[in-house]
Amino acid sequence: MNRRAVGIVFPSTPPCAVMNEKGNTMKLRIITGVAVAALAVALSGCTSPATQEPVDDDTSIETEAPETESMETDALLTTTDSDLGEIVVDADGMTVYMFDNDTQGGDSSSCEGACATNWPAVTADSDDPPVAEGIDGEIGTIEGVDGKTQVTLNGWPLYYFAGDEAPGDINGQGVNDVWWVLTPAGEKIGG
């Protein structure tokens, strides 16, 4: 194909390279910025959250998430004193939560996808209810969304909050008005 027509010479390099060579990089920078922003938005659903701002689905909160696999224990439940009163924690002192969107006494969890990333299930090694100390509510198990055995208390599936970094943290309390710590009887505190 002839690249000359009516005395106009078309460059053989791509238009963005010509703009760059001429010092006119504003358009190139805008296009690059938009592409980087679009990539960041697309990848944000695949990464660990970084802030404590609620997300749209009313099931999760974005936060700096510790490794959730290290949270899996034999699910021994016990209690500890907190600013909210006596609450249920696991054997390592990590606070456990219930989710209002679950059905009490149901046979499944309704927390999956991004919710399950921010609110990993409290799991047990077997279908037998785990040993508990100081717990008055009925302890049981269901099959969790990942196929593992999820622990229940008073019929509520139990979860950790990825934003709790240390034993006794209660950062998940009241998140989106659907996440609650529990009393030893298995009743939610708040809401």
Backbone as CSV, one residue per row, in Angstrom:
resi,resn,N_x,N_y,N_z,CA_x,CA_y,CA_z,C_x,C_y,C_z
1,MET,0.837,-1.170,0.000,0.000,0.000,0.000,0.885,1.237,0.000
2,ASN,0.555,2.188,-0.801,1.310,3.424,-0.890,0.910,4.313,0.281
3,ARG,1.881,4.748,1.060,1.595,5.531,2.253,1.606,7.017,1.972
4,ARG,1.731,7.414,0.729,1.720,8.835,0.382,0.476,9.124,-0.439
5,ALA,-0.212,10.154,-0.065,-1.391,10.554,-0.823,-1.465,12.064,-0.814
6,VAL,-1.621,12.636,-1.941,-1.781,14.076,-2.139,-0.716,14.858,-1.356
7,GLY,0.486,14.422,-1.382,1.585,15.145,-0.773,1.669,15.055,0.735
8,ILE,0.843,14.209,1.386,0.893,14.047,2.842,1.714,12.813,3.142
9,VAL,2.664,12.937,4.030,3.505,11.807,4.406,2.985,11.270,5.740
10,PHE,2.677,9.995,5.772,2.240,9.341,7.003,3.444,8.693,7.655
11,PRO,3.610,8.872,8.928,4.770,8.257,9.586,4.599,6.746,9.643
12,SER,5.737,6.073,9.663,5.687,4.615,9.730,5.651,4.121,11.168
13,THR,5.757,5.020,12.126,5.692,4.625,13.531,4.279,4.827,14.045
14,PRO,3.914,4.125,15.110,2.564,4.267,15.667,2.301,5.695,16.126
15,PRO,1.039,6.138,16.092,0.689,7.507,16.478,1.158,7.881,17.875
16,CYS,1.109,6.959,18.838,1.530,7.309,20.198,3.014,7.592,20.249
17,ALA,3.814,6.890,19.435,5.248,7.145,19.396,5.517,8.506,18.773
18,VAL,4.750,8.898,17.745,4.922,10.201,17.116,4.616,11.295,18.131
19,MET,3.523,11.128,18.898,3.188,12.128,19.904,4.331,12.264,20.902
20,ASN,4.889,11.164,21.315,5.958,11.173,22.278,7.200,11.850,21.698
21,GLU,7.526,11.548,20.434,8.686,12.139,19.798,8.523,13.641,19.673
22,LYS,7.331,14.142,19.472,7.092,15.565,19.299,6.956,16.296,20.636
23,GLY,7.025,15.573,21.750,6.904,16.208,23.049,5.476,16.370,23.510
24,ASN,4.520,15.954,22.706,3.109,16.063,23.072,2.709,14.781,23.789
25,THR,3.032,14.687,25.054,2.777,13.458,25.805,1.522,13.529,26.649
26,MET,0.807,14.640,26.649,-0.378,14.776,27.489,-1.408,13.696,27.183
27,LYS,-1.720,13.482,25.898,-2.693,12.456,25.532,-2.206,11.078,25.928
28,LEU,-0.922,10.829,25.719,-0.351,9.536,26.079,-0.455,9.307,27.585
29,ARG,-0.177,10.342,28.369,-0.267,10.215,29.823,-1.706,9.982,30.269
30,ILE,-2.650,10.664,29.660,-4.067,10.480,30.013,-4.499,9.060,29.680
31,ILE,-4.156,8.602,28.494,-4.537,7.242,28.089,-3.900,6.221,29.019
32,THR,-2.614,6.426,29.346,-1.935,5.507,30.255,-2.573,5.537,31.636
33,GLY,-2.891,6.730,32.121,-3.539,6.854,33.437,-4.876,6.155,33.485
34,VAL,-5.683,6.327,32.435,-6.987,5.662,32.383,-6.797,4.148,32.340
35,ALA,-5.828,3.675,31.578,-5.582,2.231,31.493,-5.130,1.675,32.839
36,VAL,-4.241,2.392,33.521,-3.777,1.940,34.838,-4.933,1.930,35.831
37,ALA,-5.777,2.965,35.825,-6.926,3.013,36.731,-7.890,1.866,36.450
38,ALA,-8.148,1.592,35.179,-9.049,0.498,34.826,-8.470,-0.840,35.279
39,LEU,-7.170,-1.013,35.112,-6.524,-2.247,35.560,-6.605,-2.381,37.078
40,ALA,-6.387,-1.280,37.792,-6.468,-1.317,39.257,-7.868,-1.693,39.715
41,VAL,-8.879,-1.133,39.076,-10.263,-1.472,39.433,-10.539,-2.938,39.145
42,ALA,-10.083,-3.418,38.010,-10.320,-4.814,37.648,-9.630,-5.759,38.610
43,LEU,-8.417,-5.415,39.040,-7.674,-6.290,39.933,-8.089,-6.165,41.389
44,SER,-8.787,-5.108,41.750,-9.149,-4.925,43.153,-10.055,-6.040,43.668
45,GLY,-10.811,-6.659,42.822,-11.645,-7.780,43.241,-10.847,-9.040,43.484
46,CYS,-9.581,-9.069,43.050,-8.746,-10.260,43.178,-7.733,-10.150,44.288
47,THR,-7.650,-9.017,44.962,-6.615,-8.813,45.961,-7.211,-8.697,47.343
48,SER,-6.334,-8.706,48.335,-6.775,-8.489,49.703,-7.207,-7.047,49.858
49,PRO,-8.314,-6.790,50.528,-8.764,-5.429,50.730,-7.767,-4.639,51.565
50,ALA,-7.831,-3.288,51.465,-6.837,-2.467,52.122,-7.402,-1.400,53.051
51,THR,-8.693,-1.134,53.069,-9.238,-0.103,53.942,-10.396,-0.663,54.726
52,GLN,-10.909,0.110,55.638,-12.049,-0.349,56.410,-13.319,0.354,55.980
53,GLU,-13.518,0.501,54.698,-14.741,1.084,54.162,-15.679,-0.038,53.737
54,PRO,-16.974,0.035,54.047,-17.900,-1.013,53.643,-17.995,-1.099,52.123
55,VAL,-18.229,-2.307,51.643,-18.460,-2.508,50.222,-19.950,-2.649,49.986
56,ASP,-20.348,-2.683,48.721,-21.755,-2.626,48.359,-22.592,-3.828,48.756
57,ASP,-22.002,-5.018,48.921,-22.813,-6.225,49.050,-23.317,-6.506,50.458
58,ASP,-23.107,-5.594,51.403,-23.574,-5.732,52.790,-23.092,-6.995,53.466
59,THR,-22.083,-7.660,52.918,-21.607,-8.885,53.539,-20.146,-8.824,53.892
60,SER,-19.461,-7.786,53.482,-18.041,-7.761,53.766,-17.584,-6.339,54.012
61,ILE,-16.410,-6.233,54.553,-15.764,-4.952,54.747,-14.351,-5.132,54.255
62,GLU,-13.832,-4.103,53.574,-12.474,-4.208,53.090,-11.534,-3.850,54.222
63,THR,-10.492,-4.629,54.383,-9.537,-4.404,55.444,-8.253,-5.121,55.111
64,GLU,-7.184,-4.742,55.758,-5.934,-5.468,55.586,-6.125,-6.847,56.195
65,ALA,-6.129,-7.874,55.387,-6.488,-9.208,55.828,-5.271,-10.029,56.186
66,PRO,-5.233,-10.591,57.399,-4.162,-11.534,57.711,-4.423,-12.840,56.970
67,GLU,-3.440,-13.703,56.961,-3.606,-14.995,56.300,-4.749,-15.757,56.964
68,THR,-5.773,-16.124,56.204,-6.921,-16.786,56.787,-6.672,-18.269,57.009
69,GLU,-5.762,-18.875,56.268,-5.513,-20.297,56.462,-4.941,-20.556,57.845
70,SER,-4.169,-19.600,58.385,-3.607,-19.791,59.705,-4.678,-19.696,60.783
71,MET,-5.886,-19.213,60.437,-6.967,-19.089,61.407,-7.651,-20.429,61.674
72,GLU,-7.449,-21.399,60.812,-8.136,-22.667,61.000,-7.546,-23.387,62.207
73,THR,-8.410,-23.786,63.132,-7.971,-24.488,64.334,-8.862,-25.704,64.518
74,ASP,-8.721,-26.355,65.654,-9.624,-27.460,65.955,-10.965,-26.927,66.450
75,ALA,-11.143,-25.619,66.423,-12.393,-24.920,66.710,-12.856,-25.071,68.146
76,LEU,-11.955,-25.300,69.058,-12.297,-25.291,70.471,-12.783,-23.894,70.818
77,LEU,-13.994,-23.796,71.327,-14.567,-22.499,71.681,-14.476,-22.272,73.178
78,THR,-14.296,-21.027,73.551,-14.254,-20.638,74.943,-14.764,-19.195,75.034
79,THR,-14.582,-18.561,76.152,-15.066,-17.189,76.319,-13.945,-16.284,76.802
80,THR,-14.159,-14.987,76.638,-13.237,-13.990,77.176,-14.036,-12.741,77.487
81,ASP,-13.501,-11.913,78.359,-14.126,-10.635,78.672,-13.679,-9.605,77.649
82,SER,-14.625,-8.747,77.243,-14.334,-7.686,76.281,-15.093,-6.438,76.699
83,ASP,-14.921,-5.370,75.931,-15.681,-4.137,76.181,-17.179,-4.360,76.010
84,LEU,-17.563,-5.429,75.309,-18.974,-5.747,75.082,-19.525,-6.721,76.124
85,GLY,-18.682,-7.167,77.031,-19.064,-8.178,78.005,-18.369,-9.491,77.665
86,GLU,-18.893,-10.587,78.193,-18.306,-11.903,77.927,-18.706,-12.358,76.525
87,ILE,-17.708,-12.701,75.697,-17.965,-13.094,74.312,-17.293,-14.428,74.003
88,VAL,-17.702,-15.028,72.896,-17.152,-16.311,72.463,-15.927,-16.074,71.577
89,VAL,-14.878,-16.841,71.863,-13.645,-16.802,71.084,-13.190,-18.232,70.817
90,ASP,-12.213,-18.395,69.929,-11.670,-19.729,69.694,-10.540,-20.010,70.683
91,ALA,-9.887,-21.136,70.530,-8.831,-21.547,71.451,-7.661,-20.571,71.478
92,ASP,-7.463,-19.821,70.402,-6.379,-18.843,70.340,-6.823,-17.458,70.796
93,GLY,-8.071,-17.328,71.240,-8.581,-16.044,71.706,-9.139,-15.154,70.609
94,MET,-9.223,-15.682,69.375,-9.763,-14.890,68.268,-11.287,-14.872,68.353
95,THR,-11.863,-13.689,68.220,-13.305,-13.496,68.319,-14.017,-14.186,67.166
96,VAL,-15.170,-14.789,67.464,-16.009,-15.384,66.421,-17.302,-14.573,66.310
97,TYR,-17.883,-14.598,65.116,-19.046,-13.762,64.797,-20.151,-14.589,64.160
98,MET,-21.379,-14.060,64.235,-22.501,-14.612,63.478,-22.936,-13.572,62.464
99,PHE,-23.670,-14.043,61.429,-24.056,-13.218,60.286,-25.571,-13.212,60.194
100,ASP,-26.191,-12.016,60.256,-27.654,-11.909,60.208,-28.264,-12.522,58.947
101,ASN,-27.521,-12.556,57.846,-28.073,-13.101,56.606,-28.147,-14.625,56.592
102,ASP,-27.508,-15.272,57.568,-27.649,-16.725,57.716,-29.001,-17.021,58.362
103,THR,-29.445,-18.244,58.207,-30.676,-18.692,58.859,-30.288,-19.491,60.092
104,GLN,-30.727,-19.034,61.259,-30.422,-19.740,62.490,-31.020,-21.140,62.415
105,GLY,-30.203,-22.146,62.675,-30.644,-23.534,62.614,-30.629,-24.096,61.199
106,GLY,-30.224,-23.293,60.216,-30.147,-23.767,58.831,-28.982,-24.727,58.638
107,ASP,-28.924,-25.315,57.447,-27.865,-26.291,57.187,-26.791,-25.762,56.246
108,SER,-26.770,-24.425,56.040,-25.752,-23.869,55.154,-25.428,-22.431,55.552
109,SER,-24.295,-21.974,55.053,-23.848,-20.599,55.247,-24.236,-19.785,54.026
110,SER,-24.565,-18.525,54.229,-24.861,-17.668,53.084,-23.701,-16.727,52.777
111,CYS,-22.572,-16.923,53.410,-21.388,-16.087,53.200,-20.443,-16.798,52.250
112,GLU,-20.369,-16.306,51.016,-19.473,-16.919,50.040,-18.816,-15.830,49.203
113,GLY,-17.863,-16.190,48.385,-17.160,-15.226,47.542,-16.354,-14.245,48.374
114,ALA,-16.507,-12.939,48.067,-15.771,-11.899,48.795,-16.127,-11.917,50.276
115,CYS,-17.351,-12.246,50.584,-17.767,-12.354,51.984,-16.902,-13.384,52.707
116,ALA,-16.737,-14.563,52.125,-15.958,-15.629,52.761,-14.478,-15.270,52.859
117,THR,-14.000,-14.400,51.990,-12.612,-13.951,52.082,-12.429,-13.069,53.306
118,ASN,-13.362,-12.159,53.540,-13.276,-11.254,54.681,-13.799,-11.861,55.973
119,TRP,-14.632,-12.885,55.844,-15.250,-13.529,57.000,-15.067,-15.044,56.886
120,PRO,-13.840,-15.548,57.072,-13.620,-16.989,56.941,-14.366,-17.774,58.014
121,ALA,-14.842,-18.930,57.635,-15.602,-19.783,58.545,-14.722,-20.337,59.657
122,VAL,-15.310,-20.496,60.835,-14.665,-21.233,61.913,-14.889,-22.705,61.577
123,THR,-13.815,-23.453,61.406,-13.940,-24.833,60.948,-13.455,-25.819,61.996
124,ALA,-13.894,-27.052,61.818,-13.494,-28.155,62.688,-12.934,-29.278,61.825
125,ASP,-12.166,-30.160,62.440,-11.552,-31.262,61.706,-12.514,-32.413,61.435
126,SER,-13.649,-32.439,62.151,-14.616,-33.520,61.941,-16.028,-32.957,62.036
127,ASP,-17.012,-33.795,61.707,-18.405,-33.371,61.791,-18.918,-33.336,63.226
128,ASP,-18.158,-33.911,64.155,-18.560,-33.915,65.557,-18.418,-32.498,66.121
129,PRO,-19.398,-32.049,66.921,-19.266,-30.723,67.527,-17.983,-30.642,68.354
130,PRO,-17.248,-29.545,68.246,-15.986,-29.414,68.974,-16.214,-29.222,70.466
131,VAL,-15.158,-29.468,71.203,-15.176,-29.274,72.646,-15.219,-27.774,72.932
132,ALA,-15.975,-27.396,73.959,-16.073,-25.987,74.321,-16.033,-25.842,75.832
133,GLU,-15.489,-24.728,76.271,-15.416,-24.423,77.694,-16.173,-23.127,77.965
134,GLY,-17.115,-23.148,78.905,-17.837,-21.946,79.288,-18.925,-21.531,78.312
135,ILE,-19.264,-22.398,77.375,-20.288,-22.090,76.378,-21.592,-22.763,76.804
136,ASP,-22.679,-21.970,76.914,-23.980,-22.503,77.298,-24.830,-22.885,76.091
137,GLY,-24.617,-22.203,74.950,-25.399,-22.472,73.752,-25.019,-23.813,73.138
138,GLU,-25.887,-24.301,72.271,-25.654,-25.582,71.609,-24.624,-25.435,70.488
139,ILE,-23.607,-26.267,70.547,-22.559,-26.247,69.532,-22.844,-27.357,68.531
140,GLY,-22.722,-27.022,67.251,-22.961,-27.998,66.195,-22.058,-27.726,65.009
141,THR,-22.361,-28.395,63.903,-21.597,-28.184,62.673,-22.529,-28.252,61.460
142,ILE,-22.091,-27.610,60.388,-22.754,-27.701,59.089,-21.653,-27.864,58.045
143,GLU,-22.044,-28.156,56.819,-21.066,-28.146,55.736,-20.927,-26.712,55.252
144,GLY,-19.707,-26.158,55.338,-19.449,-24.791,54.911,-19.436,-24.664,53.405
145,VAL,-19.376,-23.431,52.906,-19.414,-23.188,51.469,-18.217,-23.778,50.748
146,ASP,-17.113,-23.982,51.458,-15.924,-24.559,50.843,-15.851,-26.074,51.022
147,GLY,-16.921,-26.667,51.576,-16.966,-28.111,51.788,-16.372,-28.555,53.118
148,LYS,-15.737,-27.641,53.851,-15.176,-27.979,55.160,-16.300,-27.952,56.198
149,THR,-16.036,-28.512,57.340,-17.006,-28.527,58.424,-16.964,-27.197,59.161
150,GLN,-18.084,-26.465,59.128,-18.171,-25.168,59.787,-18.865,-25.316,61.132
151,VAL,-18.328,-24.677,62.142,-18.871,-24.744,63.500,-20.053,-23.789,63.628
152,THR,-21.075,-24.216,64.379,-22.230,-23.373,64.674,-22.384,-23.230,66.181
153,LEU,-22.998,-22.142,66.596,-23.336,-21.935,68.000,-24.778,-21.472,68.062
154,ASN,-25.585,-22.223,68.779,-27.009,-21.923,68.906,-27.668,-21.829,67.524
155,GLY,-27.151,-22.639,66.592,-27.701,-22.684,65.239,-27.124,-21.670,64.274
156,TRP,-26.241,-20.768,64.748,-25.632,-19.757,63.880,-24.277,-20.230,63.382
157,PRO,-24.039,-20.260,62.074,-22.686,-20.537,61.568,-21.722,-19.475,62.108
158,LEU,-20.514,-19.895,62.458,-19.542,-18.981,63.050,-18.452,-18.592,62.054
159,TYR,-17.960,-17.374,62.216,-16.961,-16.797,61.309,-15.915,-16.025,62.101
160,TYR,-14.747,-15.882,61.487,-13.745,-14.938,61.962,-13.896,-13.676,61.120
161,PHE,-13.293,-12.584,61.584,-13.225,-11.371,60.776,-11.769,-11.136,60.412
162,ALA,-11.492,-10.969,59.137,-10.118,-10.796,58.665,-9.467,-9.538,59.242
163,GLY,-10.261,-8.584,59.701,-9.718,-7.363,60.289,-9.312,-7.502,61.742
164,ASP,-9.608,-8.620,62.367,-9.151,-8.880,63.735,-7.752,-9.473,63.643
165,GLU,-6.777,-8.739,64.164,-5.397,-9.189,64.042,-4.863,-9.847,65.304
166,ALA,-5.473,-9.562,66.439,-4.957,-10.078,67.702,-6.090,-10.699,68.511
167,PRO,-5.757,-11.617,69.396,-6.791,-12.186,70.260,-7.562,-11.088,70.986
168,GLY,-8.876,-11.244,71.022,-9.731,-10.287,71.707,-10.170,-9.098,70.863
169,ASP,-9.594,-8.924,69.663,-10.063,-7.847,68.786,-11.531,-8.074,68.461
170,ILE,-12.305,-6.994,68.395,-13.730,-7.078,68.044,-14.047,-6.077,66.934
171,ASN,-13.123,-5.961,65.986,-13.277,-4.994,64.895,-14.448,-5.298,63.970
172,GLY,-14.930,-6.533,63.973,-16.036,-6.897,63.100,-17.406,-6.630,63.699
173,GLN,-17.463,-6.253,64.961,-18.734,-6.045,65.643,-19.555,-4.956,64.969
174,GLY,-20.753,-5.317,64.515,-21.686,-4.356,63.934,-21.383,-3.948,62.504
175,VAL,-20.426,-4.587,61.853,-20.090,-4.219,60.477,-21.333,-4.378,59.598
176,ASN,-21.640,-3.331,58.880,-22.804,-3.278,57.981,-24.101,-3.673,58.679
177,ASP,-24.122,-3.580,59.999,-25.287,-3.936,60.812,-25.761,-5.366,60.568
178,VAL,-24.823,-6.277,60.244,-25.192,-7.687,60.045,-24.214,-8.659,60.698
179,TRP,-23.101,-8.183,61.264,-22.095,-9.050,61.874,-22.025,-8.775,63.370
180,TRP,-22.090,-9.863,64.189,-22.189,-9.684,65.631,-21.369,-10.724,66.385
181,VAL,-20.778,-10.280,67.501,-20.165,-11.228,68.426,-21.291,-11.903,69.193
182,LEU,-20.955,-13.012,69.842,-21.969,-13.802,70.540,-21.664,-13.936,72.014
183,THR,-22.719,-14.062,72.799,-22.594,-14.388,74.216,-22.323,-15.881,74.336
184,PRO,-21.912,-16.355,75.503,-21.721,-17.792,75.696,-23.009,-18.612,75.445
185,ALA,-24.176,-17.966,75.531,-25.445,-18.657,75.250,-25.739,-18.723,73.765
186,GLY,-24.888,-18.088,72.966,-25.109,-18.098,71.514,-26.030,-17.005,71.026
187,GLU,-26.233,-15.977,71.831,-27.080,-14.841,71.446,-26.187,-13.709,70.943
188,LYS,-26.655,-13.006,69.907,-25.841,-11.914,69.384,-25.852,-10.740,70.347
189,ILE,-24.738,-10.019,70.374,-24.621,-8.813,71.171,-24.762,-7.639,70.222
190,GLY,-25.805,-6.841,70.410,-26.047,-5.687,69.549,-27.064,-6.008,68.477
191,GLY,-27.365,-4.985,67.696,-28.291,-5.133,66.569,-29.658,-5.401,66.992
